């Protein structure tokens, strides 16, 4: 009788475990994909920078424009929804995605293994590397020259971590974004601003006197830009990836790139990079 009681208890336990697993799977299925949610809502809410030309910034008419904005417009059109933009900073962008304030991030964000514990990433849509922006004629020529010097960057950015790793004797001052860091450079509070070279091109060439500044030091990091999405939602991520691949194959990506970073623009950055597209 003892064995029967034991066998019966095991059967009950197995049945309860099976029910828990079924309920768990059902809950996951009921949650659905962000793609379905966005289509039902009719709006794709994207987190973007607002002062990082040529990627995303406010124009003279106070309209959000830039390379990343045009990528998002293409993706939203493919979804058949309207695009809504919300400003984010390097420090707030991931929390805003994970807390549900935005559906996707296109905010000069590098795809890094350290960030994969928080969010997932799409295909790389731009490749860059970190450099230094200094006053013309500055003795600062490379990251090695920052020992004992103050350098400005954005709080919560990979640039902040990279410059510390590259020169532990540098005194890093972190600002809310790159524009106030550039202002600190103008005021002599820092000897350099460091971030991705393309962002530095934007800061320099949007200034009233771009000839007063120069980008030095080559690049001392690799920065593959990717869009950020919630974890474990392959349906949404795959849709975005397919849209980016279509942009590249159709030539629309190159047209968009030339519009913002071509030789006729003030943010000229030669396109020497190719998207890693799938068949």
HELIX and SHEET records of a PDB file:
HELIX    1   1 UNK A    2  UNK A   31  1                                  30    
HELIX    2   2 UNK A   34  UNK A   41  1                                   8    
HELIX    3   3 UNK A   67  UNK A   79  1                                  13    
HELIX    4   4 UNK A   93  UNK A   98  1                                   6    
HELIX    5   5 UNK A  113  UNK A  117  5                                   5    
HELIX    6   6 UNK A  143  UNK A  146  5                                   4    
HELIX    7   7 UNK A  158  UNK A  166  1                                   9    
HELIX    8   8 UNK A  178  UNK A  186  1                                   9    
HELIX    9   9 UNK A  197  UNK A  206  1                                  10    
HELIX   10  10 UNK A  210  UNK A  212  5                                   3    
HELIX   11  11 UNK A  234  UNK A  250  1                                  17    
HELIX   12  12 UNK A  252  UNK A  261  1                                  10    
SHEET    1   A 3 UNK A  82  UNK A  87  0                                        
SHEET    2   A 3 UNK A  43  UNK A  48  1                                        
SHEET    3   A 3 UNK A 104  UNK A 105  1                                        
SHEET    1   B 3 UNK A  51  UNK A  52  0                                        
SHEET    2   B 3 UNK A  56  UNK A  58 -1                                        
SHEET    3   B 3 UNK A  64  UNK A  65 -1                                        
SHEET    1   C 2 UNK A 120  UNK A 128  0                                        
SHEET    2   C 2 UNK A 223  UNK A 229 -1                                        
SHEET    1   D 5 UNK A 171  UNK A 175  0                                        
SHEET    2   D 5 UNK A 150  UNK A 154  1                                        
SHEET    3   D 5 UNK A 192  UNK A 196  1                                        
SHEET    4   D 5 UNK A 130  UNK A 135 -1                                        
SHEET    5   D 5 UNK A 213  UNK A 216 -1                                        
END                                                                             
